[in-house]
Amino acid sequence: MNSIEKRINKNLNNIKLPKFDLNNLEKKGYVYMEKKRKLPIMAAISTLCVICLLFIGGLYYNNNYKVTSKVGIDVNPSVELKINQKEKVLEVIANNEDGKKIISDMDLKGSDINVAVNALIGSMVKNGYITELANSILISVENNDNNKAETLRQEILNQINMENISIISQTVNEEKELTDLANQYNISLGKVKIIKQIMANNNLLTFDQLADLSINELNLILKDNENTTGSASQKAYIGEEKAKEIALNHANVTNINNYKIELDFDDVMVYEIEFKANNKEYDYEINALTGDIIEYEIDNNEVSNNNSNDNSSNNSNNNSSIITKDEAKQIALNHANVTNITNYEIELDDNKYEIEFKANNKEYDYEINATTGKIIKYSIDNNYKEPNPVISKDEAKQIALNHANVTNITNYEIELDDNKYEIEFNVNNKEYSYEINATTGKIIEYEIDTD
């Protein structure tokens, strides 16, 4: 019996009711009814008891059974813990099949959140999901009170007892855009937020490209995140020294300067390498897993810095001394050592020919000085693949219209590029832009611009 109930019982025992002589009342002319009435004080006491019990019950429920925070743990296994006000685990949910393997037969209900987090991470290590090749973990904390979410994030981070791992930690809110993406791609809310952060830093990347990546790969791409501890492992890749060796051997140079290398993502994990040698600037993309050269560009730096001696640098495109388009085309094809090409485009701009074409599953880009015929720079993309759409243009159009929930449109345009449909149309005063995967039909991204 708690202190409140004891005080109520004590007060009830101390109440003394007055005695009434009914016969005496009748003699004095009073009339009374046979039905007995409850005294007001008894009703008040009963109401007070009910209020107290409801208060105590509500307090007990809020402290012990109400979900106040959610903690997500992502590696490739993805799990979510629901916890109460006392930071005790109420439920553990597996978000994917790997998550079920991690939970296995562990009963974490009632455990302290820090104990549960360490137990789950330990299970991930034991089952080979966290290794020296992929050592990154994502911890996401959700609470309606942002201050409490941040406090819990810091507490969990401080209590993780694991060495040689990299932890990305964050707080999240259940916003509609994030929730919709999480449901569409069947990933956690925390992973959605990290992907959106990466895309904000690199607008060339799409959600479709990043959704299937592991947390370790996302950690490597994320770079310089203030809430990341430790370094994401690169041991699964060939390494920076090997990538540098491949680039220098291909360029056939040894003495270089202004050397830079960075691990990044371009459909696959790549080493991006830049350096200068022999008055040329070199850019390489090398597959971080295989060592294959995906793309390279060599800038011959033909434009003179002495404008007084370079009469061609500011000449108009109508200069009669420039080489023809056919001559520029032949210079590019001879250099590339190809004959059968597709998707050929050429444009004269600022006294240089910009040429693009595809051949032998490679994409070529050239800039050629229109006066001298010398190659200013060129790039070769070895990773180019001819589009192989599964859905038609009409199907892609319908996907976009269904998503936009419109029918009558104007200024409609659609183009297939790099195995994705780029669609634009107008409705009333709004301009819609869509990118749709030509194989899966998934919406990669969309934008609505209101005039």
Secondary structure, DSSP 4 states (H G I P E B T S, - for coil): --HHHHHHHHHHHH--PPP--HHHHHHTT----SSPPPPHHHHHHHHHHHHHHHHHHHHHHHHHTS--EEEEEESSSEEEEEE-TTSBEEEEEESSHHHHHHHTT---TT-BHHHHHHHHHHHHHHTTSS-SS--EEEEEEE-SSHHHHHHHHHHHHHH---SS-EEEEEEE---HHHHHHHHHHT--HHHHHHHHHHHHH-TT--HHHHTTS-HHHHHHHH-S-TTEES----TTS--HHHHHHHHHHHHT----EEEEEEEEESSSEEEEEEEEETTEEEEEEEETTT--EEEEEEE---S-S-GGG-TTTT--TT-TTSPPHHHHHHHHHHHHT----EEEEEEEETTEEEEEEEETTEEEEEEEETTT--EEEEEEETT------SS-HHHHHHHHHHHHT----EEEEEEEETTEEEEEEEETTEEEEEEEETTT--EEEEEEEE-
